[in-house]
Amino acid sequence: MLQKKGLCIRDNTVLKETLKIALEVTTTDLSLVQIELLKRLANRISLDSELQITMEEVNNLKICLNIFKTSRTWYWLREDFKIGINDSLYFLSKY
């Protein structure tokens, strides 16, 4: 059984949209399994303030977001999106 942890999200819309952008940018760096897992995760993000997430999702999300932060797209991203990603990575680092 996979144990799920709660990920506190400040702005769900920002995380969801940024994750979609990050997936477009990082498709060549991630496996098909990772991409599908993260797409399902993005679809689960709703208006709830806490997202239940497995350790596998935590690890894949960290990988995706860290790769995304090294891309040229990151530098053109809106500031509120960058803050949302950095907040998420901060909470993910606790797992």
Backbone as XML, in Angstrom:
<?xml version="1.0"?>
<chain id="A" units="angstrom">
  <residue number="1" name="MET">
    <atom name="N" x="0.834" y="-1.178" z="0.000"/>
    <atom name="CA" x="0.000" y="0.000" z="0.000"/>
    <atom name="C" x="0.886" y="1.251" z="0.000"/>
  </residue>
  <residue number="2" name="LEU">
    <atom name="N" x="0.564" y="2.195" z="-0.860"/>
    <atom name="CA" x="1.324" y="3.430" z="-0.940"/>
    <atom name="C" x="0.842" y="4.401" z="0.120"/>
  </residue>
  <residue number="3" name="GLN">
    <atom name="N" x="1.777" y="4.911" z="0.885"/>
    <atom name="CA" x="1.422" y="5.894" z="1.890"/>
    <atom name="C" x="1.429" y="7.271" z="1.244"/>
  </residue>
  <residue number="4" name="LYS">
    <atom name="N" x="0.354" y="8.016" z="1.485"/>
    <atom name="CA" x="0.256" y="9.346" z="0.906"/>
    <atom name="C" x="0.489" y="10.394" z="1.970"/>
  </residue>
  <residue number="5" name="LYS">
    <atom name="N" x="1.106" y="11.469" z="1.569"/>
    <atom name="CA" x="1.371" y="12.608" z="2.441"/>
    <atom name="C" x="0.592" y="13.791" z="1.910"/>
  </residue>
  <residue number="6" name="GLY">
    <atom name="N" x="0.326" y="14.742" z="2.783"/>
    <atom name="CA" x="-0.368" y="15.948" z="2.368"/>
    <atom name="C" x="0.622" y="17.025" z="1.946"/>
  </residue>
  <residue number="7" name="LEU">
    <atom name="N" x="0.445" y="17.555" z="0.758"/>
    <atom name="CA" x="1.261" y="18.655" z="0.270"/>
    <atom name="C" x="0.422" y="19.920" z="0.354"/>
  </residue>
  <residue number="8" name="CYS">
    <atom name="N" x="0.883" y="20.865" z="1.142"/>
    <atom name="CA" x="0.175" y="22.133" z="1.322"/>
    <atom name="C" x="0.439" y="23.020" z="0.106"/>
  </residue>
  <residue number="9" name="ILE">
    <atom name="N" x="-0.605" y="23.484" z="-0.528"/>
    <atom name="CA" x="-0.461" y="24.297" z="-1.729"/>
    <atom name="C" x="-1.053" y="25.676" z="-1.461"/>
  </residue>
  <residue number="10" name="ARG">
    <atom name="N" x="-0.261" y="26.692" z="-1.700"/>
    <atom name="CA" x="-0.736" y="28.064" z="-1.477"/>
    <atom name="C" x="-1.716" y="28.476" z="-2.567"/>
  </residue>
  <residue number="11" name="ASP">
    <atom name="N" x="-1.390" y="28.186" z="-3.821"/>
    <atom name="CA" x="-2.240" y="28.557" z="-4.947"/>
    <atom name="C" x="-2.315" y="27.379" z="-5.908"/>
  </residue>
  <residue number="12" name="ASN">
    <atom name="N" x="-3.422" y="26.668" z="-5.838"/>
    <atom name="CA" x="-3.589" y="25.441" z="-6.627"/>
    <atom name="C" x="-3.541" y="25.697" z="-8.130"/>
  </residue>
  <residue number="13" name="THR">
    <atom name="N" x="-4.143" y="26.790" z="-8.571"/>
    <atom name="CA" x="-4.169" y="27.093" z="-9.995"/>
    <atom name="C" x="-2.759" y="27.318" z="-10.522"/>
  </residue>
  <residue number="14" name="VAL">
    <atom name="N" x="-1.954" y="28.045" z="-9.767"/>
    <atom name="CA" x="-0.572" y="28.309" z="-10.177"/>
    <atom name="C" x="0.206" y="27.002" z="-10.284"/>
  </residue>
  <residue number="15" name="LEU">
    <atom name="N" x="0.090" y="26.130" z="-9.278"/>
    <atom name="CA" x="0.830" y="24.864" z="-9.320"/>
    <atom name="C" x="0.370" y="24.008" z="-10.499"/>
  </residue>
  <residue number="16" name="LYS">
    <atom name="N" x="-0.927" y="23.927" z="-10.711"/>
    <atom name="CA" x="-1.455" y="23.100" z="-11.792"/>
    <atom name="C" x="-0.967" y="23.597" z="-13.160"/>
  </residue>
  <residue number="17" name="GLU">
    <atom name="N" x="-1.093" y="24.898" z="-13.406"/>
    <atom name="CA" x="-0.685" y="25.444" z="-14.704"/>
    <atom name="C" x="0.827" y="25.382" z="-14.893"/>
  </residue>
  <residue number="18" name="THR">
    <atom name="N" x="1.576" y="25.632" z="-13.832"/>
    <atom name="CA" x="3.024" y="25.573" z="-13.935"/>
    <atom name="C" x="3.499" y="24.146" z="-14.171"/>
  </residue>
  <residue number="19" name="LEU">
    <atom name="N" x="2.849" y="23.184" z="-13.526"/>
    <atom name="CA" x="3.209" y="21.783" z="-13.743"/>
    <atom name="C" x="2.951" y="21.390" z="-15.193"/>
  </residue>
  <residue number="20" name="LYS">
    <atom name="N" x="1.859" y="21.868" z="-15.770"/>
    <atom name="CA" x="1.579" y="21.580" z="-17.179"/>
    <atom name="C" x="2.681" y="22.155" z="-18.079"/>
  </residue>
  <residue number="21" name="ILE">
    <atom name="N" x="3.105" y="23.381" z="-17.794"/>
    <atom name="CA" x="4.187" y="24.006" z="-18.568"/>
    <atom name="C" x="5.481" y="23.230" z="-18.373"/>
  </residue>
  <residue number="22" name="ALA">
    <atom name="N" x="5.776" y="22.874" z="-17.128"/>
    <atom name="CA" x="7.005" y="22.134" z="-16.820"/>
    <atom name="C" x="7.030" y="20.796" z="-17.553"/>
  </residue>
  <residue number="23" name="LEU">
    <atom name="N" x="5.887" y="20.136" z="-17.640"/>
    <atom name="CA" x="5.829" y="18.857" z="-18.349"/>
    <atom name="C" x="6.115" y="19.035" z="-19.837"/>
  </residue>
  <residue number="24" name="GLU">
    <atom name="N" x="5.646" y="20.117" z="-20.424"/>
    <atom name="CA" x="5.926" y="20.379" z="-21.837"/>
    <atom name="C" x="7.425" y="20.597" z="-22.058"/>
  </residue>
  <residue number="25" name="VAL">
    <atom name="N" x="8.050" y="21.284" z="-21.118"/>
    <atom name="CA" x="9.472" y="21.619" z="-21.255"/>
    <atom name="C" x="10.364" y="20.413" z="-20.981"/>
  </residue>
  <residue number="26" name="THR">
    <atom name="N" x="9.982" y="19.555" z="-20.054"/>
    <atom name="CA" x="10.863" y="18.476" z="-19.600"/>
    <atom name="C" x="10.572" y="17.113" z="-20.222"/>
  </residue>
  <residue number="27" name="THR">
    <atom name="N" x="9.731" y="17.047" z="-21.237"/>
    <atom name="CA" x="9.363" y="15.739" z="-21.809"/>
    <atom name="C" x="10.552" y="14.938" z="-22.306"/>
  </residue>
  <residue number="28" name="THR">
    <atom name="N" x="11.589" y="15.605" z="-22.777"/>
    <atom name="CA" x="12.755" y="14.859" z="-23.274"/>
    <atom name="C" x="13.645" y="14.366" z="-22.138"/>
  </residue>
  <residue number="29" name="ASP">
    <atom name="N" x="13.458" y="14.903" z="-20.943"/>
    <atom name="CA" x="14.292" y="14.522" z="-19.798"/>
    <atom name="C" x="13.621" y="13.514" z="-18.867"/>
  </residue>
  <residue number="30" name="LEU">
    <atom name="N" x="12.335" y="13.285" z="-19.057"/>
    <atom name="CA" x="11.589" y="12.372" z="-18.189"/>
    <atom name="C" x="11.166" y="11.133" z="-18.965"/>
  </residue>
  <residue number="31" name="SER">
    <atom name="N" x="10.961" y="10.047" z="-18.255"/>
    <atom name="CA" x="10.463" y="8.831" z="-18.897"/>
    <atom name="C" x="8.964" y="8.966" z="-19.140"/>
  </residue>
  <residue number="32" name="LEU">
    <atom name="N" x="8.436" y="8.115" z="-20.007"/>
    <atom name="CA" x="6.995" y="8.132" z="-20.281"/>
    <atom name="C" x="6.182" y="7.843" z="-19.020"/>
  </residue>
  <residue number="33" name="VAL">
    <atom name="N" x="6.691" y="6.971" z="-18.168"/>
    <atom name="CA" x="6.008" y="6.638" z="-16.910"/>
    <atom name="C" x="5.948" y="7.867" z="-16.005"/>
  </residue>
  <residue number="34" name="GLN">
    <atom name="N" x="7.068" y="8.584" z="-15.896"/>
    <atom name="CA" x="7.096" y="9.801" z="-15.076"/>
    <atom name="C" x="6.127" y="10.850" z="-15.619"/>
  </residue>
  <residue number="35" name="ILE">
    <atom name="N" x="6.109" y="11.022" z="-16.917"/>
    <atom name="CA" x="5.232" y="12.015" z="-17.536"/>
    <atom name="C" x="3.766" y="11.684" z="-17.253"/>
  </residue>
  <residue number="36" name="GLU">
    <atom name="N" x="3.391" y="10.426" z="-17.449"/>
    <atom name="CA" x="1.998" y="10.027" z="-17.206"/>
    <atom name="C" x="1.618" y="10.203" z="-15.736"/>
  </residue>
  <residue number="37" name="LEU">
    <atom name="N" x="2.517" y="9.835" z="-14.844"/>
    <atom name="CA" x="2.268" y="9.984" z="-13.407"/>
    <atom name="C" x="2.051" y="11.458" z="-13.057"/>
  </residue>
  <residue number="38" name="LEU">
    <atom name="N" x="2.885" y="12.333" z="-13.603"/>
    <atom name="CA" x="2.774" y="13.760" z="-13.300"/>
    <atom name="C" x="1.556" y="14.398" z="-13.968"/>
  </residue>
  <residue number="39" name="LYS">
    <atom name="N" x="1.156" y="13.899" z="-15.139"/>
    <atom name="CA" x="-0.074" y="14.393" z="-15.769"/>
    <atom name="C" x="-1.283" y="14.049" z="-14.908"/>
  </residue>
  <residue number="40" name="ARG">
    <atom name="N" x="-1.296" y="12.829" z="-14.377"/>
    <atom name="CA" x="-2.403" y="12.434" z="-13.484"/>
    <atom name="C" x="-2.400" y="13.282" z="-12.225"/>
  </residue>
  <residue number="41" name="LEU">
    <atom name="N" x="-1.213" y="13.572" z="-11.710"/>
    <atom name="CA" x="-1.098" y="14.421" z="-10.528"/>
    <atom name="C" x="-1.652" y="15.814" z="-10.829"/>
  </residue>
  <residue number="42" name="ALA">
    <atom name="N" x="-1.292" y="16.382" z="-11.971"/>
    <atom name="CA" x="-1.793" y="17.711" z="-12.352"/>
    <atom name="C" x="-3.315" y="17.716" z="-12.444"/>
  </residue>
  <residue number="43" name="ASN">
    <atom name="N" x="-3.885" y="16.631" z="-12.951"/>
    <atom name="CA" x="-5.344" y="16.538" z="-13.063"/>
    <atom name="C" x="-6.026" y="16.415" z="-11.707"/>
  </residue>
  <residue number="44" name="ARG">
    <atom name="N" x="-5.301" y="15.927" z="-10.704"/>
    <atom name="CA" x="-5.871" y="15.782" z="-9.356"/>
    <atom name="C" x="-5.836" y="17.074" z="-8.550"/>
  </residue>
  <residue number="45" name="ILE">
    <atom name="N" x="-5.034" y="18.026" z="-8.990"/>
    <atom name="CA" x="-4.949" y="19.290" z="-8.252"/>
    <atom name="C" x="-6.267" y="20.025" z="-8.418"/>
  </residue>
  <residue number="46" name="SER">
    <atom name="N" x="-6.896" y="20.306" z="-7.295"/>
    <atom name="CA" x="-8.198" y="20.972" z="-7.330"/>
    <atom name="C" x="-8.152" y="22.188" z="-6.415"/>
  </residue>
  <residue number="47" name="LEU">
    <atom name="N" x="-9.294" y="22.638" z="-6.002"/>
    <atom name="CA" x="-9.360" y="23.821" z="-5.145"/>
    <atom name="C" x="-9.050" y="23.509" z="-3.690"/>
  </residue>
  <residue number="48" name="ASP">
    <atom name="N" x="-8.866" y="22.231" z="-3.365"/>
    <atom name="CA" x="-8.493" y="21.875" z="-1.996"/>
    <atom name="C" x="-7.115" y="22.432" z="-1.682"/>
  </residue>
  <residue number="49" name="SER">
    <atom name="N" x="-6.906" y="22.806" z="-0.443"/>
    <atom name="CA" x="-5.619" y="23.406" z="-0.076"/>
    <atom name="C" x="-4.545" y="22.354" z="0.187"/>
  </residue>
  <residue number="50" name="GLU">
    <atom name="N" x="-4.940" y="21.088" z="0.312"/>
    <atom name="CA" x="-3.954" y="20.040" z="0.557"/>
    <atom name="C" x="-4.128" y="18.929" z="-0.465"/>
  </residue>
  <residue number="51" name="LEU">
    <atom name="N" x="-3.027" y="18.557" z="-1.080"/>
    <atom name="CA" x="-3.011" y="17.504" z="-2.092"/>
    <atom name="C" x="-2.383" y="16.262" z="-1.490"/>
  </residue>
  <residue number="52" name="GLN">
    <atom name="N" x="-3.059" y="15.130" z="-1.577"/>
    <atom name="CA" x="-2.492" y="13.866" z="-1.115"/>
    <atom name="C" x="-1.578" y="13.337" z="-2.207"/>
  </residue>
  <residue number="53" name="ILE">
    <atom name="N" x="-0.326" y="13.069" z="-1.832"/>
    <atom name="CA" x="0.702" y="12.735" z="-2.813"/>
    <atom name="C" x="1.575" y="11.592" z="-2.280"/>
  </residue>
  <residue number="54" name="THR">
    <atom name="N" x="1.906" y="10.641" z="-3.160"/>
    <atom name="CA" x="2.749" y="9.511" z="-2.765"/>
    <atom name="C" x="4.217" y="9.920" z="-2.846"/>
  </residue>
  <residue number="55" name="MET">
    <atom name="N" x="5.081" y="9.125" z="-2.228"/>
    <atom name="CA" x="6.519" y="9.402" z="-2.288"/>
    <atom name="C" x="7.039" y="9.314" z="-3.726"/>
  </residue>
  <residue number="56" name="GLU">
    <atom name="N" x="6.494" y="8.411" z="-4.519"/>
    <atom name="CA" x="6.892" y="8.308" z="-5.922"/>
    <atom name="C" x="6.543" y="9.607" z="-6.653"/>
  </residue>
  <residue number="57" name="GLU">
    <atom name="N" x="5.350" y="10.149" z="-6.376"/>
    <atom name="CA" x="4.953" y="11.414" z="-6.990"/>
    <atom name="C" x="5.833" y="12.561" z="-6.496"/>
  </residue>
  <residue number="58" name="VAL">
    <atom name="N" x="6.161" y="12.547" z="-5.207"/>
    <atom name="CA" x="7.047" y="13.573" z="-4.640"/>
    <atom name="C" x="8.375" y="13.567" z="-5.383"/>
  </residue>
  <residue number="59" name="ASN">
    <atom name="N" x="8.976" y="12.404" z="-5.523"/>
    <atom name="CA" x="10.283" y="12.297" z="-6.187"/>
    <atom name="C" x="10.222" y="12.731" z="-7.649"/>
  </residue>
  <residue number="60" name="ASN">
    <atom name="N" x="9.187" y="12.302" z="-8.364"/>
    <atom name="CA" x="9.058" y="12.678" z="-9.770"/>
    <atom name="C" x="8.759" y="14.165" z="-9.934"/>
  </residue>
  <residue number="61" name="LEU">
    <atom name="N" x="7.973" y="14.719" z="-9.034"/>
    <atom name="CA" x="7.670" y="16.144" z="-9.085"/>
    <atom name="C" x="8.921" y="16.977" z="-8.821"/>
  </residue>
  <residue number="62" name="LYS">
    <atom name="N" x="9.721" y="16.557" z="-7.855"/>
    <atom name="CA" x="10.985" y="17.253" z="-7.576"/>
    <atom name="C" x="11.891" y="17.231" z="-8.804"/>
  </residue>
  <residue number="63" name="ILE">
    <atom name="N" x="12.026" y="16.064" z="-9.420"/>
    <atom name="CA" x="12.874" y="15.927" z="-10.608"/>
    <atom name="C" x="12.392" y="16.858" z="-11.716"/>
  </residue>
  <residue number="64" name="CYS">
    <atom name="N" x="11.096" y="16.806" z="-11.988"/>
    <atom name="CA" x="10.509" y="17.612" z="-13.060"/>
    <atom name="C" x="10.720" y="19.105" z="-12.798"/>
  </residue>
  <residue number="65" name="LEU">
    <atom name="N" x="10.403" y="19.555" z="-11.595"/>
    <atom name="CA" x="10.494" y="20.980" z="-11.285"/>
    <atom name="C" x="11.939" y="21.465" z="-11.258"/>
  </residue>
  <residue number="66" name="ASN">
    <atom name="N" x="12.850" y="20.638" z="-10.776"/>
    <atom name="CA" x="14.263" y="21.040" z="-10.765"/>
    <atom name="C" x="14.839" y="21.123" z="-12.171"/>
  </residue>
  <residue number="67" name="ILE">
    <atom name="N" x="14.456" y="20.208" z="-13.045"/>
    <atom name="CA" x="14.884" y="20.288" z="-14.448"/>
    <atom name="C" x="14.285" y="21.533" z="-15.095"/>
  </residue>
  <residue number="68" name="PHE">
    <atom name="N" x="13.014" y="21.777" z="-14.821"/>
    <atom name="CA" x="12.319" y="22.934" z="-15.383"/>
    <atom name="C" x="13.009" y="24.239" z="-14.976"/>
  </residue>
  <residue number="69" name="LYS">
    <atom name="N" x="13.491" y="24.302" z="-13.747"/>
    <atom name="CA" x="14.136" y="25.523" z="-13.264"/>
    <atom name="C" x="15.450" y="25.827" z="-13.986"/>
  </residue>
  <residue number="70" name="THR">
    <atom name="N" x="16.005" y="24.863" z="-14.698"/>
    <atom name="CA" x="17.243" y="25.098" z="-15.457"/>
    <atom name="C" x="16.952" y="25.476" z="-16.915"/>
  </residue>
  <residue number="71" name="SER">
    <atom name="N" x="15.693" y="25.507" z="-17.291"/>
    <atom name="CA" x="15.325" y="25.781" z="-18.687"/>
    <atom name="C" x="15.237" y="27.285" z="-18.953"/>
  </residue>
  <residue number="72" name="ARG">
    <atom name="N" x="15.261" y="27.623" z="-20.225"/>
    <atom name="CA" x="15.094" y="29.021" z="-20.623"/>
    <atom name="C" x="13.661" y="29.483" z="-20.346"/>
  </residue>
  <residue number="73" name="THR">
    <atom name="N" x="12.723" y="28.587" z="-20.415"/>
    <atom name="CA" x="11.326" y="28.935" z="-20.162"/>
    <atom name="C" x="11.148" y="29.464" z="-18.739"/>
  </residue>
  <residue number="74" name="TRP">
    <atom name="N" x="11.909" y="28.914" z="-17.794"/>
    <atom name="CA" x="11.818" y="29.356" z="-16.399"/>
    <atom name="C" x="12.040" y="30.866" z="-16.282"/>
  </residue>
  <residue number="75" name="TYR">
    <atom name="N" x="12.990" y="31.389" z="-17.025"/>
    <atom name="CA" x="13.326" y="32.811" z="-16.928"/>
    <atom name="C" x="12.228" y="33.721" z="-17.486"/>
  </residue>
  <residue number="76" name="TRP">
    <atom name="N" x="11.372" y="33.182" z="-18.336"/>
    <atom name="CA" x="10.278" y="33.964" z="-18.909"/>
    <atom name="C" x="8.967" y="33.763" z="-18.155"/>
  </residue>
  <residue number="77" name="LEU">
    <atom name="N" x="8.991" y="32.897" z="-17.172"/>
    <atom name="CA" x="7.776" y="32.563" z="-16.420"/>
    <atom name="C" x="7.353" y="33.729" z="-15.534"/>
  </residue>
  <residue number="78" name="ARG">
    <atom name="N" x="6.051" y="33.877" z="-15.369"/>
    <atom name="CA" x="5.524" y="34.923" z="-14.482"/>
    <atom name="C" x="6.054" y="34.724" z="-13.071"/>
  </residue>
  <residue number="79" name="GLU">
    <atom name="N" x="6.257" y="35.823" z="-12.369"/>
    <atom name="CA" x="6.847" y="35.773" z="-11.030"/>
    <atom name="C" x="5.998" y="34.967" z="-10.052"/>
  </residue>
  <residue number="80" name="ASP">
    <atom name="N" x="4.658" y="35.078" z="-10.122"/>
    <atom name="CA" x="3.807" y="34.323" z="-9.201"/>
    <atom name="C" x="3.923" y="32.819" z="-9.444"/>
  </residue>
  <residue number="81" name="PHE">
    <atom name="N" x="4.175" y="32.429" z="-10.693"/>
    <atom name="CA" x="4.391" y="31.021" z="-10.998"/>
    <atom name="C" x="5.710" y="30.543" z="-10.389"/>
  </residue>
  <residue number="82" name="LYS">
    <atom name="N" x="6.751" y="31.369" z="-10.494"/>
    <atom name="CA" x="8.042" y="31.011" z="-9.905"/>
    <atom name="C" x="7.928" y="30.864" z="-8.389"/>
  </residue>
  <residue number="83" name="ILE">
    <atom name="N" x="7.214" y="31.761" z="-7.768"/>
    <atom name="CA" x="7.015" y="31.687" z="-6.315"/>
    <atom name="C" x="6.266" y="30.409" z="-5.953"/>
  </residue>
  <residue number="84" name="GLY">
    <atom name="N" x="5.251" y="30.056" z="-6.734"/>
    <atom name="CA" x="4.501" y="28.827" z="-6.492"/>
    <atom name="C" x="5.364" y="27.585" z="-6.591"/>
  </residue>
  <residue number="85" name="ILE">
    <atom name="N" x="6.242" y="27.559" z="-7.580"/>
    <atom name="CA" x="7.153" y="26.420" z="-7.755"/>
    <atom name="C" x="8.133" y="26.356" z="-6.593"/>
  </residue>
  <residue number="86" name="ASN">
    <atom name="N" x="8.710" y="27.497" z="-6.238"/>
    <atom name="CA" x="9.666" y="27.511" z="-5.127"/>
    <atom name="C" x="9.001" y="27.111" z="-3.813"/>
  </residue>
  <residue number="87" name="ASP">
    <atom name="N" x="7.773" y="27.544" z="-3.584"/>
    <atom name="CA" x="7.028" y="27.123" z="-2.391"/>
    <atom name="C" x="6.812" y="25.615" z="-2.399"/>
  </residue>
  <residue number="88" name="SER">
    <atom name="N" x="6.413" y="25.086" z="-3.547"/>
    <atom name="CA" x="6.168" y="23.644" z="-3.663"/>
    <atom name="C" x="7.445" y="22.854" z="-3.426"/>
  </residue>
  <residue number="89" name="LEU">
    <atom name="N" x="8.554" y="23.309" z="-4.010"/>
    <atom name="CA" x="9.824" y="22.615" z="-3.807"/>
    <atom name="C" x="10.258" y="22.667" z="-2.346"/>
  </residue>
  <residue number="90" name="TYR">
    <atom name="N" x="9.959" y="23.761" z="-1.681"/>
    <atom name="CA" x="10.265" y="23.867" z="-0.251"/>
    <atom name="C" x="9.499" y="22.809" z="0.541"/>
  </residue>
  <residue number="91" name="PHE">
    <atom name="N" x="8.198" y="22.691" z="0.279"/>
    <atom name="CA" x="7.401" y="21.692" z="0.996"/>
    <atom name="C" x="7.823" y="20.271" z="0.604"/>
  </residue>
  <residue number="92" name="LEU">
    <atom name="N" x="8.143" y="20.063" z="-0.678"/>
    <atom name="CA" x="8.581" y="18.739" z="-1.125"/>
    <atom name="C" x="9.902" y="18.338" z="-0.502"/>
  </residue>
  <residue number="93" name="SER">
    <atom name="N" x="10.760" y="19.302" z="-0.195"/>
    <atom name="CA" x="12.071" y="18.993" z="0.375"/>
    <atom name="C" x="11.952" y="18.402" z="1.784"/>
  </residue>
  <residue number="94" name="LYS">
    <atom name="N" x="10.811" y="18.542" z="2.397"/>
    <atom name="CA" x="10.602" y="18.007" z="3.754"/>
    <atom name="C" x="10.263" y="16.516" z="3.743"/>
  </residue>
  <residue number="95" name="TYR">
    <atom name="N" x="10.050" y="15.945" z="2.531"/>
    <atom name="CA" x="9.702" y="14.527" z="2.424"/>
    <atom name="C" x="10.909" y="13.701" z="2.082"/>
  </residue>
</chain>
